[in-house]
C-alpha cells in the first residue's frame, strides 16, 4: 500500500527530499505520492520519513485512510484535550 497526501498540505518541501523511494512530487494544489513508487519506507527506515517530518498533522494517510501523523502527534496533546488547551492559551 502507499501513503497519500491530502488537502491541508502546505507545500513546505520538508518531505520531498526525505523520501527514499522518490515517490513524493510537487503538484497543484499540494504535494502528491506516486503510489507505484511509495514503499512506506519499509526496508529503509523504521518510521515513515514523510510523516516524521510533516509539520501538518493529519495530511498523510496510509492505505486504509488513517492519518500516519495524527492529531496530537506533533504537540503531544491528546485530541480530546486540545480544545481545553487552546482555551487556556487564549486566556493568557
C-alpha positions in Angstrom: 0.0 0.0 0.0 1.1 3.6 -0.5 0.7 6.7 1.5 -1.4 9.6 0.3 -1.0 13.3 0.9 -4.3 15.1 1.1 -5.6 18.7 1.1 -4.1 20.6 4.0 -0.6 20.0 2.8 1.1 23.4 2.7 3.9 22.5 0.2 6.6 23.2 2.7 9.0 20.8 0.9 10.1 19.0 4.1 9.0 15.5 3.0 10.1 15.6 -0.7 13.8 15.2 -0.1 13.5 12.7 2.7 11.5 10.1 0.6 13.9 7.2 0.0 11.9 5.9 -3.0 11.4 9.4 -4.5 7.7 8.9 -4.5 6.7 12.4 -3.4 6.4 15.1 -6.0 5.1 18.6 -6.4 1.7 19.1 -7.8 -1.2 21.5 -7.5 -2.6 22.4 -5.1 -0.3 20.2 -2.8 2.3 17.5 -2.9 1.3 14.0 -4.0 2.6 10.5 -3.6 3.3 8.2 -6.6 1.6 5.0 -5.4 3.7 2.9 -7.7 6.9 4.1 -6.1 5.9 4.5 -2.4 7.2 1.7 -0.2 6.1 3.3 3.1 9.8 3.3 3.9 9.7 -0.4 4.6 13.2 -1.7 4.4 14.8 1.7 4.6 13.5 3.2 7.9 11.6 2.1 11.0 9.2 5.1 10.6 7.8 6.7 7.5 10.1 9.7 6.8 7.3 11.9 5.3 5.2 11.6 8.4 8.1 12.1 10.8 8.9 15.5 9.3 5.5 16.8 8.2 4.6 19.9 10.2 0.8 19.5 9.4 -1.0 16.8 11.4 -3.4 14.5 9.6 -2.4 15.2 6.0 -0.5 12.0 5.3 -2.8 8.9 5.1 -2.0 5.2 4.9 -3.6 2.8 2.6 -6.6 2.5 4.9 -7.2 6.2 5.0 -5.9 6.6 8.5 -3.5 9.5 9.4 0.1 8.4 9.7 0.8 11.7 11.6 -2.5 12.0 13.6 -3.7 14.9 15.6 -1.6 15.3 18.7 1.5 13.7 17.1 3.4 17.0 16.9 2.1 18.7 20.0 1.8 15.7 22.3 -1.6 17.0 23.3 -4.3 14.3 23.0 -7.1 15.4 20.6 -9.7 15.2 23.4 -7.7 17.9 25.4 -6.9 20.2 22.5 -10.0 22.5 22.9 -9.3 23.0 26.6 -5.6 23.6 26.0 -6.4 26.2 23.2 -8.8 28.0 25.5 -6.2 28.1 28.2 -3.6 29.6 25.8 -6.0 32.2 24.5 -7.0 33.2 28.1 -3.3 34.2 28.8 
